[in-house]
């Protein structure tokens, strides 16, 4: 009987070992899944940062181009002074507004009075 009893204990132990191995395997899978998720998240973050950087660069280039266009507009210094004095504005604001309206003093004043 001891031989038969020993066989049953061996089967119980092997079942327990098998359960332990399954649990360990599941724990390892969870760990590797977590690491893979982190790597995917890292990739997503890098892609998002690259996209943000590209968008920022595009915005800066557009702003530089706009500034060049405005600087090329011919304006009358006397009109800048009149707008600044009459509307009690800083000369830089008056000049910028006049340039944005392509040197048209009437359109600039109308814009400023809105």
MOPAC internal coordinates of N, CA, C and O (Angstrom, degrees):
PM7 1SCF
backbone

  N    0.0000 0     0.00 0     0.00 0    0    0    0
  C    1.4359 1     0.00 0     0.00 0    1    0    0
  C    1.5135 1   111.33 1     0.00 0    2    1    0
  O    1.2310 1   120.98 1   146.76 1    3    2    1
  N    1.2787 1   115.72 1   -33.24 1    3    2    1
  C    1.4484 1   118.45 1  -178.94 1    5    3    2
  C    1.5154 1   110.33 1   -61.88 1    6    5    3
  O    1.2310 1   119.93 1   143.72 1    7    6    5
  N    1.3148 1   117.74 1   -36.28 1    7    6    5
  C    1.4540 1   121.42 1   179.41 1    9    7    6
  C    1.5185 1   109.91 1   -63.26 1   10    9    7
  O    1.2310 1   120.66 1   137.89 1   11   10    9
  N    1.3418 1   116.35 1   -42.11 1   11   10    9
  C    1.4618 1   120.42 1   178.44 1   13   11   10
  C    1.5012 1   110.83 1   -69.21 1   14   13   11
  O    1.2310 1   120.32 1   141.35 1   15   14   13
  N    1.3392 1   116.98 1   -38.65 1   15   14   13
  C    1.4643 1   121.20 1   179.94 1   17   15   14
  C    1.5028 1   110.77 1   -67.17 1   18   17   15
  O    1.2310 1   120.60 1   141.94 1   19   18   17
  N    1.3293 1   116.45 1   -38.06 1   19   18   17
  C    1.4525 1   120.98 1   179.05 1   21   19   18
  C    1.5163 1   110.60 1   -66.31 1   22   21   19
  O    1.2310 1   120.19 1   146.43 1   23   22   21
  N    1.3056 1   117.24 1   -33.57 1   23   22   21
  C    1.4534 1   121.55 1   179.60 1   25   23   22
  C    1.5171 1   110.46 1   -67.18 1   26   25   23
  O    1.2310 1   121.10 1   141.00 1   27   26   25
  N    1.3329 1   115.49 1   -39.00 1   27   26   25
  C    1.4732 1   119.43 1   179.31 1   29   27   26
  C    1.5154 1   110.35 1   -66.67 1   30   29   27
  O    1.2310 1   120.58 1   138.41 1   31   30   29
  N    1.3195 1   116.50 1   -41.59 1   31   30   29
  C    1.4674 1   119.73 1   178.57 1   33   31   30
  C    1.5158 1   110.42 1   -63.07 1   34   33   31
  O    1.2310 1   120.10 1   141.22 1   35   34   33
  N    1.2980 1   117.41 1   -38.78 1   35   34   33
  C    1.4652 1   121.54 1   177.68 1   37   35   34
  C    1.5241 1   111.05 1   -63.36 1   38   37   35
  O    1.2310 1   120.62 1   141.28 1   39   38   37
  N    1.3417 1   116.42 1   -38.72 1   39   38   37
  C    1.4645 1   119.97 1   178.74 1   41   39   38
  C    1.5208 1   110.07 1   -69.15 1   42   41   39
  O    1.2310 1   120.21 1   140.52 1   43   42   41
  N    1.3350 1   117.21 1   -39.48 1   43   42   41
  C    1.4727 1   121.24 1   178.86 1   45   43   42
  C    1.5213 1   109.08 1   -64.45 1   46   45   43
  O    1.2310 1   120.85 1   136.04 1   47   46   45
  N    1.3425 1   115.98 1   -43.96 1   47   46   45
  C    1.4648 1   119.61 1   179.28 1   49   47   46
  C    1.5225 1   110.89 1   -63.99 1   50   49   47
  O    1.2310 1   120.30 1   139.81 1   51   50   49
  N    1.3353 1   117.04 1   -40.19 1   51   50   49
  C    1.4583 1   118.90 1  -179.96 1   53   51   50
  C    1.5268 1   110.60 1   -68.22 1   54   53   51
  O    1.2310 1   120.22 1   146.10 1   55   54   53
  N    1.3463 1   117.19 1   -33.90 1   55   54   53
  C    1.4630 1   119.96 1   175.65 1   57   55   54
  C    1.5266 1   110.04 1   -65.42 1   58   57   55
  O    1.2310 1   120.74 1   137.13 1   59   58   57
  N    1.3252 1   116.19 1   -42.87 1   59   58   57
  C    1.4621 1   120.34 1   178.83 1   61   59   58
  C    1.5218 1   110.37 1   -64.74 1   62   61   59
  O    1.2310 1   120.70 1   137.71 1   63   62   61
  N    1.3316 1   116.27 1   -42.29 1   63   62   61
  C    1.4689 1   120.21 1   176.91 1   65   63   62
  C    1.5204 1   110.07 1   -61.31 1   66   65   63
  O    1.2310 1   121.40 1   138.59 1   67   66   65
  N    1.3344 1   114.93 1   -41.41 1   67   66   65
  C    1.4560 1   119.77 1   179.79 1   69   67   66
  C    1.5349 1   110.00 1   -63.59 1   70   69   67
  O    1.2310 1   120.33 1   138.68 1   71   70   69
  N    1.3394 1   116.98 1   -41.32 1   71   70   69
  C    1.4600 1   120.86 1   177.90 1   73   71   70
  C    1.5238 1   110.71 1   -64.57 1   74   73   71
  O    1.2310 1   120.91 1   137.53 1   75   74   73
  N    1.3218 1   115.87 1   -42.47 1   75   74   73
  C    1.4665 1   120.20 1   177.79 1   77   75   74
  C    1.5234 1   110.71 1   -61.12 1   78   77   75
  O    1.2310 1   120.85 1   136.33 1   79   78   77
  N    1.3251 1   115.99 1   -43.67 1   79   78   77
  C    1.4674 1   119.90 1   178.79 1   81   79   78
  C    1.5220 1   111.08 1   -63.13 1   82   81   79
  O    1.2310 1   120.64 1   140.37 1   83   82   81
  N    1.3227 1   116.39 1   -39.63 1   83   82   81
  C    1.4668 1   120.06 1   178.73 1   85   83   82
  C    1.5261 1   110.32 1   -64.40 1   86   85   83
  O    1.2310 1   120.86 1   136.79 1   87   86   85
  N    1.3335 1   115.97 1   -43.21 1   87   86   85
  C    1.4690 1   119.96 1   179.09 1   89   87   86
  C    1.5274 1   110.76 1   -63.86 1   90   89   87
  O    1.2310 1   121.11 1   137.37 1   91   90   89
  N    1.3169 1   115.48 1   -42.63 1   91   90   89
  C    1.4575 1   119.40 1   178.77 1   93   91   90
  C    1.5301 1   110.60 1   -64.41 1   94   93   91
  O    1.2310 1   120.99 1   139.87 1   95   94   93
  N    1.3040 1   115.71 1   -40.13 1   95   94   93
  C    1.4593 1   120.27 1   178.74 1   97   95   94
  C    1.5261 1   110.55 1   -63.29 1   98   97   95
  O    1.2310 1   120.39 1   136.66 1   99   98   97
  N    1.3295 1   116.85 1   -43.34 1   99   98   97
  C    1.4689 1   120.91 1   178.13 1  101   99   98
  C    1.5333 1   111.00 1   -63.13 1  102  101   99
  O    1.2310 1   121.04 1   137.54 1  103  102  101
  N    1.3261 1   115.61 1   -42.46 1  103  102  101
  C    1.4717 1   119.61 1   178.99 1  105  103  102
  C    1.5256 1   110.67 1   -62.77 1  106  105  103
  O    1.2310 1   120.33 1   138.83 1  107  106  105
  N    1.3171 1   116.97 1   -41.17 1  107  106  105
  C    1.4579 1   121.42 1   178.70 1  109  107  106
  C    1.5294 1   110.70 1   -65.46 1  110  109  107
  O    1.2310 1   120.70 1   139.02 1  111  110  109
  N    1.3272 1   116.27 1   -40.98 1  111  110  109
  C    1.4704 1   120.00 1   177.57 1  113  111  110
  C    1.5224 1   110.98 1   -61.72 1  114  113  111
  O    1.2310 1   120.80 1   137.10 1  115  114  113
  N    1.3269 1   116.08 1   -42.90 1  115  114  113
  C    1.4662 1   119.53 1   178.32 1  117  115  114
  C    1.5227 1   110.94 1   -61.39 1  118  117  115
  O    1.2310 1   120.98 1   138.20 1  119  118  117
  N    1.3088 1   115.72 1   -41.80 1  119  118  117
  C    1.4576 1   120.91 1  -179.67 1  121  119  118
  C    1.5253 1   110.72 1   -64.12 1  122  121  119
  O    1.2310 1   120.39 1   133.35 1  123  122  121
  N    1.3080 1   116.86 1   -46.65 1  123  122  121
  C    1.4651 1   119.13 1  -179.57 1  125  123  122
  C    1.5229 1   110.80 1   -68.47 1  126  125  123
  O    1.2310 1   120.23 1   144.26 1  127  126  125
  N    1.3335 1   117.17 1   -35.74 1  127  126  125
  C    1.4702 1   119.61 1   176.11 1  129  127  126
  C    1.5191 1   109.92 1   -61.25 1  130  129  127
  O    1.2310 1   120.71 1   138.74 1  131  130  129
  N    1.3150 1   116.25 1   -41.26 1  131  130  129
  C    1.4701 1   121.17 1  -179.68 1  133  131  130
  C    1.5285 1   110.00 1   -63.67 1  134  133  131
  O    1.2310 1   120.38 1   137.00 1  135  134  133
  N    1.3109 1   116.88 1   -43.00 1  135  134  133
  C    1.4620 1   120.61 1   179.49 1  137  135  134
  C    1.5238 1   110.03 1   -65.06 1  138  137  135
  O    1.2310 1   120.09 1   137.02 1  139  138  137
  N    1.3296 1   117.44 1   -42.98 1  139  138  137
  C    1.4635 1   121.22 1   178.18 1  141  139  138
  C    1.5274 1   110.67 1   -61.93 1  142  141  139
  O    1.2310 1   120.32 1   138.06 1  143  142  141
  N    1.3310 1   117.00 1   -41.94 1  143  142  141
  C    1.4652 1   120.95 1   177.56 1  145  143  142
  C    1.5171 1   110.74 1   -60.39 1  146  145  143
  O    1.2310 1   120.65 1   138.19 1  147  146  145
  N    1.3213 1   116.37 1   -41.81 1  147  146  145
  C    1.4634 1   120.28 1   178.86 1  149  147  146
  C    1.5289 1   110.95 1   -63.28 1  150  149  147
  O    1.2310 1   120.97 1   139.17 1  151  150  149
  N    1.3166 1   115.75 1   -40.83 1  151  150  149
  C    1.4592 1   119.54 1   179.19 1  153  151  150
  C    1.5218 1   110.51 1   -64.98 1  154  153  151
  O    1.2310 1   120.47 1   139.03 1  155  154  153
  N    1.3366 1   116.71 1   -40.97 1  155  154  153
  C    1.4585 1   120.30 1   177.36 1  157  155  154
  C    1.5246 1   110.34 1   -64.34 1  158  157  155
  O    1.2310 1   120.47 1   137.40 1  159  158  157
  N    1.3187 1   116.70 1   -42.60 1  159  158  157
  C    1.4599 1   120.59 1   178.08 1  161  159  158
  C    1.5208 1   110.62 1   -61.90 1  162  161  159
  O    1.2310 1   120.27 1   139.09 1  163  162  161
  N    1.3068 1   117.08 1   -40.91 1  163  162  161
  C    1.4627 1   121.95 1   178.97 1  165  163  162
  C    1.5215 1   110.17 1   -61.99 1  166  165  163
  O    1.2310 1   120.47 1   137.37 1  167  166  165
  N    1.3177 1   116.70 1   -42.63 1  167  166  165
  C    1.4641 1   121.13 1   178.44 1  169  167  166
  C    1.5228 1   110.29 1   -63.47 1  170  169  167
  O    1.2310 1   120.64 1   136.91 1  171  170  169
  N    1.3111 1   116.39 1   -43.09 1  171  170  169
  C    1.4730 1   120.67 1   178.86 1  173  171  170
  C    1.5205 1   110.96 1   -62.38 1  174  173  171
  O    1.2310 1   120.76 1   138.22 1  175  174  173
  N    1.3075 1   116.14 1   -41.78 1  175  174  173
  C    1.4673 1   120.16 1   179.14 1  177  175  174
  C    1.5217 1   109.95 1   -63.55 1  178  177  175
  O    1.2310 1   120.14 1   135.78 1  179  178  177
  N    1.3013 1   117.34 1   -44.22 1  179  178  177
  C    1.4687 1   120.81 1   179.39 1  181  179  178
  C    1.5213 1   110.87 1   -62.35 1  182  181  179
  O    1.2310 1   120.32 1   138.36 1  183  182  181
  N    1.3396 1   116.99 1   -41.64 1  183  182  181
  C    1.4612 1   120.48 1   178.29 1  185  183  182
  C    1.5241 1   110.87 1   -64.57 1  186  185  183
  O    1.2310 1   120.39 1   138.32 1  187  186  185
  N    1.3239 1   116.86 1   -41.68 1  187  186  185
  C    1.4637 1   120.96 1   179.16 1  189  187  186
  C    1.5239 1   110.89 1   -64.60 1  190  189  187
  O    1.2310 1   120.53 1   137.73 1  191  190  189
  N    1.3284 1   116.60 1   -42.27 1  191  190  189
  C    1.4680 1   120.52 1   179.24 1  193  191  190
  C    1.5301 1   110.55 1   -63.91 1  194  193  191
  O    1.2310 1   120.28 1   139.91 1  195  194  193
  N    1.3172 1   117.07 1   -40.09 1  195  194  193
  C    1.4683 1   120.79 1   178.56 1  197  195  194
  C    1.5220 1   110.10 1   -64.77 1  198  197  195
  O    1.2310 1   120.55 1   139.64 1  199  198  197
  N    1.3109 1   116.55 1   -40.36 1  199  198  197
  C    1.4662 1   121.13 1   178.76 1  201  199  198
  C    1.5220 1   110.99 1   -65.03 1  202  201  199
  O    1.2310 1   120.42 1   136.79 1  203  202  201
  N    1.3140 1   116.80 1   -43.21 1  203  202  201
  C    1.4627 1   121.36 1   178.61 1  205  203  202
  C    1.5257 1   110.13 1   -63.73 1  206  205  203
  O    1.2310 1   120.89 1   137.01 1  207  206  205
  N    1.3072 1   115.91 1   -42.99 1  207  206  205
  C    1.4605 1   120.57 1   179.45 1  209  207  206
  C    1.5266 1   111.17 1   -62.53 1  210  209  207
  O    1.2310 1   120.39 1   137.31 1  211  210  209
  N    1.3273 1   116.85 1   -42.69 1  211  210  209
  C    1.4698 1   120.59 1   179.20 1  213  211  210
  C    1.5294 1   110.58 1   -65.08 1  214  213  211
  O    1.2310 1   120.40 1   138.98 1  215  214  213
  N    1.3247 1   116.83 1   -41.02 1  215  214  213
  C    1.4639 1   120.53 1   179.12 1  217  215  214
  C    1.5235 1   110.81 1   -65.37 1  218  217  215
  O    1.2310 1   120.76 1   139.76 1  219  218  217
  N    1.3222 1   116.16 1   -40.24 1  219  218  217
  C    1.4621 1   120.46 1   178.78 1  221  219  218
  C    1.5218 1   110.68 1   -64.01 1  222  221  219
  O    1.2310 1   120.55 1   137.06 1  223  222  221
  N    1.3105 1   116.56 1   -42.94 1  223  222  221
  C    1.4645 1   121.43 1   178.76 1  225  223  222
  C    1.5316 1   110.66 1   -62.98 1  226  225  223
  O    1.2310 1   120.65 1   138.74 1  227  226  225
  N    1.3191 1   116.37 1   -41.26 1  227  226  225
  C    1.4733 1   120.61 1   178.48 1  229  227  226
  C    1.5273 1   110.37 1   -63.77 1  230  229  227
  O    1.2310 1   120.73 1   138.50 1  231  230  229
  N    1.3296 1   116.21 1   -41.50 1  231  230  229
  C    1.4676 1   120.42 1   177.96 1  233  231  230
  C    1.5290 1   111.04 1   -62.89 1  234  233  231
  O    1.2310 1   120.45 1   136.89 1  235  234  233
  N    1.3219 1   116.74 1   -43.11 1  235  234  233
  C    1.4631 1   120.51 1   178.93 1  237  235  234
  C    1.5309 1   111.51 1   -63.08 1  238  237  235
  O    1.2310 1   120.76 1   138.35 1  239  238  237
  N    1.3263 1   116.16 1   -41.65 1  239  238  237
  C    1.4636 1   119.71 1   178.05 1  241  239  238
  C    1.5211 1   111.63 1   -64.25 1  242  241  239
  O    1.2310 1   120.49 1   139.55 1  243  242  241
  N    1.3361 1   116.67 1   -40.45 1  243  242  241
  C    1.4646 1   120.61 1   178.07 1  245  243  242
  C    1.5255 1   110.43 1   -64.62 1  246  245  243
  O    1.2310 1   120.67 1   140.30 1  247  246  245
  N    1.3251 1   116.33 1   -39.70 1  247  246  245
  C    1.4656 1   120.64 1   179.66 1  249  247  246
  C    1.5345 1   110.46 1   -66.47 1  250  249  247
  O    1.2310 1   120.47 1   138.25 1  251  250  249
  N    1.3212 1   116.70 1   -41.75 1  251  250  249
  C    1.4643 1   120.24 1   177.98 1  253  251  250
  C    1.5295 1   110.87 1   -62.64 1  254  253  251
  O    1.2310 1   120.72 1   137.59 1  255  254  253
  N    1.3098 1   116.23 1   -42.41 1  255  254  253
  C    1.4593 1   120.89 1   178.70 1  257  255  254
  C    1.5249 1   110.56 1   -62.81 1  258  257  255
  O    1.2310 1   120.58 1   137.40 1  259  258  257
  N    1.3313 1   116.50 1   -42.60 1  259  258  257
  C    1.4752 1   120.78 1   178.44 1  261  259  258
  C    1.5247 1   110.58 1   -62.45 1  262  261  259
  O    1.2310 1   120.07 1   137.63 1  263  262  261
  N    1.3180 1   117.47 1   -42.37 1  263  262  261
  C    1.4661 1   121.03 1   178.65 1  265  263  262
  C    1.5253 1   111.27 1   -62.77 1  266  265  263
  O    1.2310 1   120.30 1   140.84 1  267  266  265
  N    1.3292 1   117.03 1   -39.16 1  267  266  265
  C    1.4650 1   120.49 1   177.50 1  269  267  266
  C    1.5196 1   110.74 1   -64.04 1  270  269  267
  O    1.2310 1   120.97 1   137.71 1  271  270  269
  N    1.3426 1   115.76 1   -42.29 1  271  270  269
  C    1.4621 1   120.20 1   178.95 1  273  271  270
  C    1.5262 1   110.93 1   -62.23 1  274  273  271
  O    1.2310 1   120.55 1   136.29 1  275  274  273
  N    1.3298 1   116.55 1   -43.71 1  275  274  273
  C    1.4650 1   120.10 1  -179.86 1  277  275  274
  C    1.5236 1   111.20 1   -66.58 1  278  277  275
  O    1.2310 1   120.61 1   141.75 1  279  278  277
  N    1.3238 1   116.44 1   -38.25 1  279  278  277
  C    1.4653 1   119.88 1  -179.88 1  281  279  278
  C    1.5298 1   111.01 1   -65.15 1  282  281  279
  O    1.2310 1   120.10 1   153.08 1  283  282  281
  N    1.3222 1   117.41 1   -26.92 1  283  282  281
  C    1.4608 1   121.44 1  -178.81 1  285  283  282
  C    1.5341 1   112.80 1   -78.63 1  286  285  283
  O    1.2310 1   120.03 1   165.51 1  287  286  285
  N    1.3333 1   117.55 1   -14.49 1  287  286  285
  C    1.4681 1   121.15 1  -178.92 1  289  287  286
  C    1.5218 1   109.24 1   -72.35 1  290  289  287
  O    1.2310 1   120.67 1   -51.40 1  291  290  289
  N    1.3289 1   116.33 1   128.60 1  291  290  289
  C    1.4651 1   122.04 1   177.88 1  293  291  290
  C    1.5209 1   108.71 1   -80.82 1  294  293  291
  O    1.2310 1   121.25 1   -52.47 1  295  294  293
  N    1.3317 1   115.21 1   127.53 1  295  294  293
  C    1.4673 1   120.07 1   177.77 1  297  295  294
  C    1.5226 1   109.37 1  -129.72 1  298  297  295
  O    1.2310 1   121.47 1   -21.41 1  299  298  297
  N    1.3104 1   114.79 1   158.59 1  299  298  297
  C    1.4581 1   122.03 1   179.64 1  301  299  298
  C    1.5286 1   108.02 1   -95.25 1  302  301  299
  O    1.2310 1   119.84 1   -57.61 1  303  302  301
  N    1.3127 1   117.91 1   122.39 1  303  302  301
  C    1.4630 1   122.52 1  -178.29 1  305  303  302
  C    1.5266 1   111.37 1   -60.60 1  306  305  303
  O    1.2310 1   120.21 1   146.38 1  307  306  305
  N    1.3360 1   117.20 1   -33.62 1  307  306  305
  C    1.4652 1   120.80 1   179.42 1  309  307  306
  C    1.5304 1   110.28 1   -65.25 1  310  309  307
  O    1.2310 1   120.60 1   143.37 1  311  310  309
  N    1.3382 1   116.47 1   -36.63 1  311  310  309
  C    1.4685 1   119.68 1   178.40 1  313  311  310
  C    1.5213 1   110.83 1   -67.81 1  314  313  311
  O    1.2310 1   120.57 1   142.50 1  315  314  313
  N    1.3074 1   116.52 1   -37.50 1  315  314  313
  C    1.4718 1   120.38 1   176.65 1  317  315  314
  C    1.5269 1   109.27 1   -60.69 1  318  317  315
  O    1.2310 1   120.54 1   133.25 1  319  318  317
  N    1.3369 1   116.58 1   -46.75 1  319  318  317
  C    1.4690 1   120.90 1   179.68 1  321  319  318
  C    1.5184 1   111.47 1   -61.24 1  322  321  319
  O    1.2310 1   120.12 1   134.59 1  323  322  321
  N    1.3266 1   117.37 1   -45.41 1  323  322  321
  C    1.4737 1   121.07 1  -179.16 1  325  323  322
  C    1.5260 1   110.46 1   -61.51 1  326  325  323
  O    1.2310 1   120.48 1   132.60 1  327  326  325
  N    1.3316 1   116.68 1   -47.40 1  327  326  325
  C    1.4741 1   120.16 1   179.98 1  329  327  326
  C    1.5247 1   110.29 1   -61.64 1  330  329  327
  O    1.2310 1   120.05 1   134.88 1  331  330  329
  N    1.3146 1   117.51 1   -45.12 1  331  330  329
  C    1.4676 1   121.44 1  -178.66 1  333  331  330
  C    1.5200 1   111.43 1   -63.19 1  334  333  331
  O    1.2310 1   120.15 1   136.39 1  335  334  333
  N    1.3310 1   117.32 1   -43.61 1  335  334  333
  C    1.4702 1   120.90 1  -177.94 1  337  335  334
  C    1.5229 1   110.91 1   -71.22 1  338  337  335
  O    1.2310 1   120.52 1   128.59 1  339  338  337
  N    1.3283 1   116.61 1   -51.41 1  339  338  337
  C    1.4689 1   120.57 1  -174.86 1  341  339  338
  C    1.5255 1   113.20 1   -66.27 1  342  341  339
  O    1.2310 1   120.36 1   143.78 1  343  342  341
  N    1.3198 1   116.93 1   -36.22 1  343  342  341
  C    1.4678 1   119.88 1  -178.73 1  345  343  342
  C    1.5272 1   112.39 1   -98.36 1  346  345  343
  O    1.2310 1   121.00 1  -175.55 1  347  346  345
  N    1.3211 1   115.70 1     4.45 1  347  346  345
  C    1.4700 1   122.61 1   178.90 1  349  347  346
  C    1.5274 1   111.10 1    52.57 1  350  349  347
  O    1.2310 1   121.95 1  -124.23 1  351  350  349
  N    1.3301 1   113.86 1    55.77 1  351  350  349
  C    1.4567 1   121.56 1   179.33 1  353  351  350
  C    1.5157 1   110.44 1  -117.09 1  354  353  351
  O    1.2310 1   121.66 1   -17.99 1  355  354  353
  N    1.3035 1   114.42 1   162.01 1  355  354  353
  C    1.4565 1   120.84 1   171.22 1  357  355  354
  C    1.5284 1   107.44 1   -68.56 1  358  357  355
  O    1.2310 1   120.12 1   -35.93 1  359  358  357
  N    1.3240 1   117.37 1   144.07 1  359  358  357
  C    1.4605 1   121.06 1  -178.60 1  361  359  358
  C    1.5310 1   111.35 1   -61.01 1  362  361  359
  O    1.2310 1   120.21 1   146.29 1  363  362  361
  N    1.3201 1   117.21 1   -33.71 1  363  362  361
  C    1.4650 1   119.93 1   179.44 1  365  363  362
  C    1.5282 1   110.97 1   -64.38 1  366  365  363
  O    1.2310 1   120.30 1   140.30 1  367  366  365
  N    1.3316 1   117.03 1   -39.70 1  367  366  365
  C    1.4638 1   121.03 1   178.64 1  369  367  366
  C    1.5278 1   109.60 1   -67.02 1  370  369  367
  O    1.2310 1   120.66 1   136.09 1  371  370  369
  N    1.3239 1   116.35 1   -43.91 1  371  370  369
  C    1.4647 1   120.70 1   179.14 1  373  371  370
  C    1.5322 1   110.44 1   -61.86 1  374  373  371
  O    1.2310 1   120.45 1   135.16 1  375  374  373
  N    1.3197 1   116.75 1   -44.84 1  375  374  373
  C    1.4666 1   120.91 1  -179.85 1  377  375  374
  C    1.5189 1   111.06 1   -63.96 1  378  377  375
  O    1.2310 1   120.34 1   134.50 1  379  378  377
  N    1.3190 1   116.96 1   -45.50 1  379  378  377
  C    1.4749 1   121.13 1  -179.39 1  381  379  378
  C    1.5247 1   110.60 1   -60.69 1  382  381  379
  O    1.2310 1   120.77 1   134.28 1  383  382  381
  N    1.3241 1   116.13 1   -45.72 1  383  382  381
  C    1.4588 1   120.23 1  -179.26 1  385  383  382
  C    1.5266 1   110.69 1   -63.99 1  386  385  383
  O    1.2310 1   120.32 1   138.07 1  387  386  385
  N    1.3130 1   116.99 1   -41.93 1  387  386  385
  C    1.4591 1   121.13 1   178.35 1  389  387  386
  C    1.5355 1   110.61 1   -62.77 1  390  389  387
  O    1.2310 1   120.08 1   139.44 1  391  390  389
  N    1.3149 1   117.44 1   -40.56 1  391  390  389
  C    1.4667 1   120.92 1   178.31 1  393  391  390
  C    1.5319 1   110.55 1   -67.01 1  394  393  391
  O    1.2310 1   120.56 1   139.75 1  395  394  393
  N    1.3183 1   116.53 1   -40.25 1  395  394  393
  C    1.4617 1   120.44 1   179.76 1  397  395  394
  C    1.5240 1   111.60 1   -63.28 1  398  397  395
  O    1.2310 1   120.67 1   153.68 1  399  398  397
  N    1.3240 1   116.32 1   -26.32 1  399  398  397
  C    1.4702 1   121.20 1   178.85 1  401  399  398
  C    1.5291 1   111.77 1  -101.64 1  402  401  399
  O    1.2310 1   121.54 1  -155.26 1  403  402  401
  N    1.3298 1   114.65 1    24.74 1  403  402  401
  C    1.4674 1   123.67 1   174.12 1  405  403  402
  C    1.5267 1   113.54 1    55.21 1  406  405  403
  O    1.2310 1   121.25 1  -144.35 1  407  406  405
  N    1.3329 1   115.21 1    35.65 1  407  406  405
  C    1.4654 1   120.20 1   176.28 1  409  407  406
  C    1.5146 1   113.96 1    83.43 1  410  409  407
  O    1.2310 1   119.62 1  -177.86 1  411  410  409
  N    1.3186 1   118.33 1     2.14 1  411  410  409
  C    1.4686 1   122.47 1   179.56 1  413  411  410
  C    1.5285 1   108.48 1   -82.57 1  414  413  411
  O    1.2310 1   120.91 1   -77.07 1  415  414  413
  N    1.3546 1   115.87 1   102.93 1  415  414  413
  C    1.4625 1   121.44 1  -175.35 1  417  415  414
  C    1.5204 1   111.32 1   -63.76 1  418  417  415
  O    1.2310 1   119.89 1   139.44 1  419  418  417
  N    1.3378 1   117.82 1   -40.56 1  419  418  417
  C    1.4684 1   120.81 1  -178.68 1  421  419  418
  C    1.5274 1   110.30 1   -63.16 1  422  421  419
  O    1.2310 1   120.04 1   134.58 1  423  422  421
  N    1.3332 1   117.54 1   -45.42 1  423  422  421
  C    1.4698 1   120.76 1   179.50 1  425  423  422
  C    1.5305 1   110.36 1   -64.44 1  426  425  423
  O    1.2310 1   120.21 1   141.11 1  427  426  425
  N    1.3166 1   117.20 1   -38.89 1  427  426  425
  C    1.4712 1   120.56 1   178.74 1  429  427  426
  C    1.5198 1   111.33 1   -64.46 1  430  429  427
  O    1.2310 1   120.63 1   136.50 1  431  430  429
  N    1.3246 1   116.41 1   -43.50 1  431  430  429
  C    1.4790 1   119.94 1   179.43 1  433  431  430
  C    1.5146 1   110.20 1   -65.27 1  434  433  431
  O    1.2310 1   119.94 1   136.23 1  435  434  433
  N    1.3248 1   117.72 1   -43.77 1  435  434  433
  C    1.4769 1   120.76 1   178.48 1  437  435  434
  C    1.5280 1   109.76 1   -58.58 1  438  437  435
  O    1.2310 1   120.85 1   136.18 1  439  438  437
  N    1.3121 1   115.98 1   -43.82 1  439  438  437
  C    1.4679 1   120.48 1   178.98 1  441  439  438
  C    1.5191 1   110.84 1   -60.09 1  442  441  439
  O    1.2310 1   120.36 1   135.02 1  443  442  441
  N    1.3197 1   116.92 1   -44.98 1  443  442  441
  C    1.4632 1   121.77 1  -177.48 1  445  443  442
  C    1.5309 1   112.78 1   -69.38 1  446  445  443
  O    1.2310 1   120.15 1   153.50 1  447  446  445
  N    1.3116 1   117.32 1   -26.50 1  447  446  445
  C    1.4619 1   120.82 1  -178.58 1  449  447  446
  C    1.5252 1   113.01 1   -85.95 1  450  449  447
  O    1.2310 1   119.48 1   174.59 1  451  450  449
  N    1.3050 1   118.60 1    -5.41 1  451  450  449
  C    1.4699 1   120.93 1   179.62 1  453  451  450
  C    1.4895 1   112.09 1   -68.69 1  454  453  451
  O    1.2310 1   120.10 1   180.00 1  455  454  453

